[in-house]
Structures are given as C-alpha cells and as structure tokens.
Amino acid sequence: MTDRPYTDDDLRAEATRQLGLRRQPGFFSRGIGNEMKEQIIPSTAVDLEPETGEPLEMGRTWGQLGDGDFGRVLHELAALMNGAADVSEWAVNLGADGLEPLGEQLTAHTQGGPWFRLHFAVRPDMPDDMRRSLVEGVALEIAKHFPSA
C-alpha cells in the first residue's frame, strides 16, 4: 500500500481522459487553432533539419493564411482528427511502460485501401538490429499467410 490516495491505473485513466478531451467539438478553434497559428507550414520551410524534420529557416505560418483559408484548414483538421482512432489509452500505456513508437510499420494493402496496419513500440535501449529483426520477422510471418502475387 502506498501513501497515495490513487493508483497508477487511476493516473493512466486520467491521462487517457485528458488526451481524449482534444477530440471534443470546439477544441479545434479554441485550442489547436490558437496554438498552430505560429507553426510553420512544413511544405513552405526553406530547409528542414534532416533528423527531426524541424524547419531550420522560417517559412509561412498557418496564421499567415487568410481567414477563409485558415477556417478551411481548421475544418479539414477537425475532420481528420475526429475520424482518427482514439489511441489515447494505448499512448498513455506505452509511455507509462517506458516504450517508444518505432517509425516502422507494416501495412497490408487491398484494392480498397489498407487492410491492416501494425505499429511497433519498444524500449529505447533496444538495439537497432533487434528492432529491425522484430519488424522483419513479423512481416515474414504474416507474409506466409498471404497468397502469392
């Protein structure tokens, strides 16, 4: 028993709820809209830092768009985010377990679009060759169950 009046699971549940609040109607204009005005539109950056993709030189910001364009951006952004899977609990649990997502993912495509997509998360100290083996091993195992093209 700890001296805390809450558990680790309580903390994870609240963190999940807080992340989920970003999905509520109106958040885009109140929160995201205000926050993103100073952010550089990535495609307008003159040069990007190779490892992080962060702009090295200023480009055009979202706030420099006209009101009509910025309003359309917020509408399109809301549609993307509202249609996104709520992975808040997954994300909170990854962080609590000390795991970080890999950039690699496996996707199986059909004519109608992706059939499934697998994302991986590992400990930060996992060696690169082991990370690569994990992803490749899972891909090879799944490929055994697909008909030859």
HELIX and SHEET records of a PDB file:
HELIX    1   1 ASP A    8  LEU A   21  1                                  14    
HELIX    2   2 PHE A   27  PHE A   27  1                                   1    
HELIX    3   3 PHE A   28  ILE A   32  3                                   5    
HELIX    4   4 GLY A   33  MET A   36  1                                   4    
HELIX    5   5 PRO A   42  THR A   44  5                                   3    
HELIX    6   6 TRP A   62  GLN A   64  5                                   3    
HELIX    7   7 ASP A   67  ASN A   82  1                                  16    
HELIX    8   8 SER A   88  ALA A   96  1                                   9    
HELIX    9   9 ASP A  128  ALA A  143  1                                  16    
SHEET    1   A 2 GLU A 100  THR A 110  0                                        
SHEET    2   A 2 GLY A 113  VAL A 122 -1                                        
END                                                                             
